[in-house]
Every structure is written in structure tokens, then in C-alpha cells.
Amino acid sequence: MVEEVLQAGFERAGSAEFLRNPDDPRDWNAAPSAAAAAGKRGTADRFVVRFVKPANL
């Protein structure tokens, strides 16, 4: 995903790990409603990447 955005001409401006959850076993992949029903809503290991559009695009 990141490579696709970079190839489109955007520049990576930063990233953050405030949504990380190292305890997530990454053993499920469900829609938010299914995750809520399983009691796993809000427990996924997530990330944030910020891109900016250069002035010449």
C-alpha cells in the first residue's frame, strides 16, 4: 500500500505507532460488527502513515 502511494507521486511525511497493540495475535479478520460480536472491537494492531501531495502534482 505505501509503495503504491509513493509511486503515485506523494511523499511520506511521517508515521506513528499510537494505535499499535503488540498483544494482537493477528488471528482474525472481520468487519467491525463481527469484531464487536466477538468481543474484539478495538483490539487490532493498527498503524498510521501520513502522506503529502508535493506542490508540483
Buried (B, 14 or more C-beta within 10 A) or exposed (E): EEEEEEEEEBEEEEEEEEEEEEEEEEEEEEEEEEBEEEEBEEBBEEEEEEBEEEEEE
